[in-house]
Amino acid sequence: MTTRRDFLKTAAVTGSAAALAAAPAVHASSNDIIRVGLVGCGGRGKGAAVQCVHGGQNVKLWAVGDAFRNRIDDALNEFRNPNRSNIGSLMDVPTERQFVGLNAYEGVIANCDLVILATPPGFRPIHLQAAVNANKHIFTEKPVAVDAPGVRTVLALHDEADRRGLCVVTGLQRHYQTGYLQSLRRMHGGEIGTITSARCYWNQGALWHTDRTPQMTDVEWQIRNWLYLCWLSGDHICEQHVHNLDVINWALQAHPVKCVGMGGRQARTGPEFGHIYDHFAVEYEYPNGVSCLSMCRQIQGCAGNVSESVTGTRGTWTSRDNPADPNNYRIRGERPWVFNARRDDNNPYQKEHDVLINCIREGRRINNLRYTAESTMTAIMGRMSAYTGQALTWQQALASNETLMPQNLAMDMTLPVPPVPMPGR
């Protein structure tokens, strides 16, 4: 007889005979609790935890972990607050299932059926490897790596997760958003003709940072300011602009074959902002000579634009991530089309968790790791080109052995901030 624990370790798989033989029977009851573990108790982690426990019946937050005790305390207080997240009835997280430190993920993974990975992206390949090895279902935030060795690890984990019958959903939520789904269906159905070019943007203002106190070690300060360290975030082209690049890969059903980029650091020049750039512009070339212009910027007081646009021989599709515009998605050309986002769009952040929980319950395979790894590599490739000033092919970028994660990372180690990358050197 299949037990609750046996089922939740690996969902039943449809596919090859070998995979079917390795997987337990389809879960038949909705009465068994799916125990959720949260690794990374920042804003995105808290949001994902709330959405996950609302993803279906009998889902409970069961374990939490973070590098810092105060992050755990803040998260649990928010979860219990009736005026905030208010999921107190959907959680059971005693002190013995609260894990602190750089190895907190190990305790969380050992105490859950489904793990949410929401730490800074530099840790993602390590945490994904541990979760897959432990046969846990996964929700992981994007990006899934900050360097090429990390991407290669995740691509291998995609195949291993499939072999084990695990469900993996990633935080590229546009894949679960009605407006994008309808738009891409139309594009792939030929309504704008053969695609000839594309553009994508994430241009916005400044973001937060945390002041350093005398008690903070180098590593603590860097993790608390993870946005501004490439080993933790991959730079904002990777951490944030990956959403837009992913839409272009999705539309073109391919990853770029080469790119050339530029960028720099004009406004965020102080040491409190680490060593990353505050703007990038990259030209990507896709198969069949299709070109995509990519821009991203985080500078206060400049024009904002978060959108994607794809042009074909019969028309142009445009999205604009602007809730004030009721027509967020439209096609202009031979077959005009408008999608009223204010009326007809959904909440993709919730939908991705609904889908994940349903797949686990029903024993259906879902695995978003491959396209997420390729979109992550697209962003990393652009960053590498901008940092070096060199044109790069996909093969060159993916074969890179540059590993950004510090060796033997410890909270009390000395870890200087690297210099700002200078193209041409």
C-alpha positions in Angstrom: 0.0 0.0 0.0 1.4 3.4 -0.9 1.8 5.6 2.1 1.4 9.4 2.2 5.2 9.8 2.7 6.0 7.4 -0.2 3.7 9.3 -2.5 4.8 12.8 -1.6 8.5 11.9 -2.1 7.9 11.2 -5.8 4.7 11.8 -7.8 3.6 9.1 -10.3 5.0 9.7 -13.7 3.5 9.2 -17.2 6.1 8.4 -19.8 8.8 5.8 -20.1 8.4 2.3 -18.6 11.5 2.9 -16.5 10.0 6.1 -15.0 6.7 4.4 -14.4 8.4 1.5 -12.6 10.3 3.9 -10.3 7.3 6.0 -9.3 4.5 5.2 -6.8 0.8 5.0 -7.6 -1.2 8.1 -8.3 -2.2 9.9 -5.1 -5.9 9.2 -4.6 -6.7 11.2 -1.5 -6.9 14.9 -0.8 -6.9 14.3 3.0 -3.1 13.8 3.3 -1.3 17.0 4.3 1.4 18.3 1.9 4.1 19.6 4.2 5.7 22.8 2.8 9.2 23.9 3.7 10.4 27.5 3.1 14.0 28.3 2.5 14.6 32.1 2.5 12.2 34.2 4.5 12.5 37.5 2.7 9.6 39.3 0.9 9.4 36.9 -2.1 9.7 33.8 0.2 6.9 35.0 2.4 4.7 35.7 -0.6 5.4 32.3 -2.1 4.7 30.5 1.2 1.3 32.2 1.5 0.4 31.4 -2.1 1.6 27.8 -1.7 -0.5 27.0 1.3 -3.5 28.5 -0.5 -2.8 26.4 -3.6 -5.1 23.5 -2.5 -6.6 21.7 0.4 -4.6 20.3 3.3 -1.4 22.2 2.5 0.6 23.4 5.6 3.7 25.4 6.1 5.8 22.9 8.1 9.4 24.1 8.3 11.3 27.4 7.7 14.9 28.3 7.3 17.0 31.4 6.7 20.5 32.6 7.2 19.3 35.0 9.9 17.1 34.5 13.0 15.4 37.8 12.7 14.1 37.0 9.2 12.4 33.9 10.5 10.9 35.7 13.4 9.6 38.5 11.2 8.1 36.0 8.7 6.3 33.9 11.4 4.9 37.0 13.0 3.6 38.2 9.6 2.1 34.8 8.9 0.2 34.8 12.2 -0.9 38.5 12.0 -4.7 38.6 11.0 -4.1 42.0 9.4 -1.2 40.7 7.2 -0.7 37.3 5.7 -3.0 35.6 8.3 -2.1 31.9 7.6 -1.8 30.9 11.2 -4.3 28.1 10.7 -2.3 26.8 7.7 1.0 26.5 9.5 2.6 24.2 12.1 6.2 25.5 12.6 7.5 24.7 16.1 10.9 25.8 17.2 12.5 22.5 16.3 11.5 23.0 12.6 13.0 26.5 12.4 16.5 26.4 11.0 19.1 29.2 11.1 22.4 29.6 9.2 23.9 28.9 5.8 23.0 25.2 6.1 19.4 25.9 7.2 18.2 24.5 3.9 19.3 21.0 4.9 17.0 20.9 7.9 14.0 22.4 6.0 14.4 19.9 3.1 14.6 17.0 5.6 11.2 18.0 7.1 9.0 18.7 4.2 7.4 17.2 1.1 7.5 20.3 -1.0 10.2 22.9 -0.6 10.1 26.6 -1.6 13.5 27.9 -2.6 13.6 31.7 -2.2 17.1 32.6 -1.1 19.4 34.8 -3.2 20.0 33.1 -6.5 23.6 32.3 -6.0 22.6 29.5 -3.6 20.0 28.1 -6.0 22.0 25.3 -7.7 23.2 24.0 -4.3 19.6 24.1 -2.9 18.1 22.5 -6.0 20.7 19.7 -5.9 19.9 19.0 -2.3 16.1 19.0 -2.9 16.3 16.7 -6.0 18.6 14.3 -4.2 16.1 14.2 -1.3 13.2 13.5 -3.7 11.3 16.6 -2.8 8.8 18.5 -5.0 10.0 22.1 -5.6 8.9 25.6 -6.1 12.0 27.7 -6.9 12.3 31.3 -7.6 14.1 32.7 -10.6 16.8 32.9 -11.7 18.2 29.4 -11.0 21.9 30.3 -11.2 24.3 33.2 -11.5 27.0 31.6 -13.6 27.4 29.0 -16.3 28.5 26.1 -14.1 25.3 26.7 -12.1 23.2 26.6 -15.2 24.9 23.4 -16.3 24.0 21.9 -12.9 20.4 22.9 -13.2 20.1 21.5 -16.7 21.3 18.2 -15.4 18.9 18.5 -12.4 16.0 19.0 -14.9 16.6 15.5 -16.3 17.2 14.0 -12.9 13.9 15.5 -11.5 12.1 14.0 -14.5 13.7 10.6 -13.9 12.6 10.7 -10.2 9.1 11.9 -11.1 9.3 15.2 -9.2 7.2 18.2 -9.8 9.1 21.5 -10.2 7.6 24.9 -10.8 9.6 28.1 -11.2 8.9 31.8 -10.5 8.8 32.9 -14.1 5.1 33.5 -13.5 4.3 34.9 -16.9 4.0 31.3 -18.1 0.9 31.1 -15.8 -0.6 34.4 -16.7 -3.7 34.5 -18.9 -2.7 37.5 -21.1 0.7 36.0 -21.9 -0.7 32.5 -22.5 -3.2 33.9 -25.0 -0.6 36.1 -26.6 1.9 33.4 -27.1 -0.7 31.0 -28.4 -1.6 33.5 -31.1 2.0 34.2 -32.0 2.8 30.5 -32.2 -0.3 30.1 -34.3 1.1 32.4 -36.9 -1.1 35.5 -36.3 1.9 37.9 -36.6 3.5 35.8 -39.3 7.2 34.9 -39.3 9.0 36.6 -36.4 11.7 39.0 -37.6 12.7 41.0 -34.5 12.0 41.6 -30.8 12.6 44.1 -28.0 12.4 43.8 -24.2 12.8 46.2 -21.3 13.0 46.4 -17.6 13.8 50.0 -16.9 12.8 51.3 -13.4 14.0 53.4 -10.5 16.3 52.6 -7.5 15.9 49.8 -5.1 16.5 49.3 -1.3 19.8 48.6 0.5 20.7 47.8 4.1 23.2 49.9 6.0 26.2 48.1 7.5 26.5 47.9 11.3 29.7 47.3 13.2 28.5 43.9 14.2 28.0 42.7 10.6 30.6 40.4 9.0 31.5 40.8 5.3 29.3 37.8 4.4 26.3 38.9 6.5 26.4 42.4 5.0 26.6 41.0 1.5 23.8 38.5 1.9 21.6 41.3 3.4 22.4 43.4 0.4 22.4 40.5 -2.1 21.0 42.5 -5.0 24.3 44.3 -5.3 26.7 41.4 -5.4 27.1 39.3 -8.5 27.8 36.1 -6.7 24.4 36.4 -5.0 22.2 38.0 -7.6 23.9 37.7 -11.0 23.4 41.4 -11.4 20.0 42.9 -12.1 20.0 41.8 -15.7 19.9 38.2 -14.3 17.9 38.7 -11.2 15.1 40.9 -12.6 15.4 41.3 -16.4 15.3 37.5 -16.8 11.5 37.8 -16.8 11.5 39.8 -20.1 14.3 37.7 -21.7 12.3 34.6 -20.9 9.3 35.9 -22.8 11.4 36.5 -25.9 12.9 33.0 -25.6 9.3 31.7 -25.2 8.0 33.6 -28.2 10.9 32.6 -30.4 10.9 29.0 -29.0 14.7 29.2 -28.8 17.6 30.7 -26.9 20.0 33.2 -28.5 23.0 32.0 -30.5 25.2 35.0 -29.7 25.1 38.5 -28.2 27.0 41.7 -27.7 26.3 44.0 -24.8 27.3 47.1 -22.9 26.5 48.6 -19.5 27.9 50.5 -16.7 27.5 52.1 -13.3 26.6 55.8 -13.4 24.2 56.5 -10.5 24.8 53.7 -8.0 28.5 54.4 -7.5 28.8 54.2 -3.7 30.2 51.2 -1.8 26.8 50.5 -0.4 25.8 49.3 -3.8 28.4 46.6 -4.1 29.9 46.2 -7.6 27.1 45.6 -10.0 26.0 47.8 -12.9 22.9 50.0 -12.9 22.2 49.7 -16.7 22.7 47.3 -19.5 21.9 47.2 -23.3 22.4 43.9 -25.1 21.7 42.8 -28.7 20.9 39.1 -28.9 20.8 37.2 -32.1 18.5 34.2 -32.4 18.4 31.4 -35.0 17.4 32.5 -38.5 19.0 35.9 -37.9 16.2 37.3 -35.6 17.6 40.1 -33.5 16.3 41.2 -30.0 17.3 44.5 -28.4 17.3 44.2 -24.6 17.6 47.0 -22.1 17.4 47.1 -18.3 18.1 50.0 -15.9 17.8 50.7 -12.2 18.3 54.5 -11.9 16.0 56.9 -10.1 14.3 59.7 -12.1 14.5 58.0 -15.5 11.7 56.9 -17.8 10.3 53.5 -16.8 9.4 50.7 -19.2 8.7 47.0 -18.3 7.5 45.3 -21.5 8.2 43.0 -24.4 7.5 43.4 -28.1 7.7 40.9 -31.0 7.5 41.9 -34.7 6.5 39.5 -37.5 5.8 39.7 -41.2 2.1 40.2 -40.5 2.0 42.3 -37.4 3.5 43.3 -34.0 2.6 42.0 -30.5 3.3 44.2 -27.5 2.9 43.7 -23.8 3.2 46.4 -21.2 3.3 45.5 -17.5 1.0 48.4 -16.5 -2.1 47.7 -14.5 -3.5 51.1 -15.2 -3.7 50.2 -18.9 -6.7 47.9 -19.5 -5.2 46.8 -22.8 -1.9 45.3 -21.6 -1.5 43.0 -24.6 -2.3 43.7 -28.2 -1.5 42.8 -31.8 -1.3 45.4 -34.5 -1.3 44.4 -38.1 -3.3 42.1 -40.4 -5.1 40.4 -37.5 -5.5 43.0 -34.7 -6.2 41.8 -31.3 -6.6 43.4 -27.8 -6.6 41.7 -24.4 -8.3 43.5 -21.6 -6.0 42.7 -18.8 -7.9 44.7 -16.2 -11.0 42.5 -16.8 -9.6 39.2 -18.0 -6.1 38.6 -16.6 -5.5 36.3 -13.6 -3.1 36.3 -10.6 -0.2 34.3 -12.0 1.7 34.2 -8.6 -1.2 32.2 -7.2 -1.9 30.2 -10.3 1.6 28.7 -10.4 1.1 27.3 -6.9 -2.4 26.0 -7.7 -0.9 24.2 -10.7 1.9 22.7 -8.6 -0.3 21.4 -5.9 -2.7 19.9 -8.4 0.1 18.2 -10.2 1.4 16.7 -6.9 -2.1 15.6 -5.9 -2.9 14.0 -9.3 0.5 12.5 -10.0 1.0 14.6 -13.2 4.5 15.6 -14.3 5.5 19.3 -14.5 9.0 20.5 -14.7 9.9 24.2 -15.6 13.6 23.9 -14.9 14.9 23.6 -18.5 13.3 26.8 -19.9 14.2 28.6 -16.7 17.8 27.6 -16.9 18.0 28.7 -20.6 16.4 32.0 -19.8 18.8 32.4 -16.8 21.7 31.6 -19.2 20.4 34.2 -21.7 20.7 36.9 -19.0 24.1 35.6 -17.8 25.4 35.7 -21.4 24.4 39.3 -21.7 26.1 40.2 -18.5 29.3 38.5 -19.5 29.4 40.3 -22.8 28.7 43.7 -21.1 31.3 43.1 -18.4 34.0 42.1 -20.8 33.1 44.2 -23.9 33.3 41.0 -26.0 30.8 39.4 -28.4 29.9 35.9 -27.1 28.3 32.8 -28.6 25.9 30.7 -26.6 28.4 27.8 -26.7 31.2 30.0 -25.4 29.1 31.4 -22.6 27.6 28.1 -21.5 31.0 26.5 -21.5 32.5 29.1 -19.1 34.1 27.7 -16.0 33.8 31.0 -14.1 32.3 30.1 -10.7 31.1 33.1 -8.7 30.2 31.4 -5.4 33.0 31.9 -2.9 34.7 28.6 -1.8 34.1 27.3 1.7 31.6 30.1 2.4 31.3 30.9 6.1 29.5 33.7 7.9 32.6 34.9 9.7 35.0 34.8 6.7 36.7 37.8 5.2 35.1 38.5 1.8 36.1 41.7 0.0 33.7 43.2 -2.6 35.1 42.5 -6.0 36.0 45.6 -8.2 33.4 46.9 -10.7 33.8 45.1 -14.0 35.7 47.1 -16.6 35.0 46.2 -20.2 38.1 45.6 -22.3 40.2 44.2 -19.5 
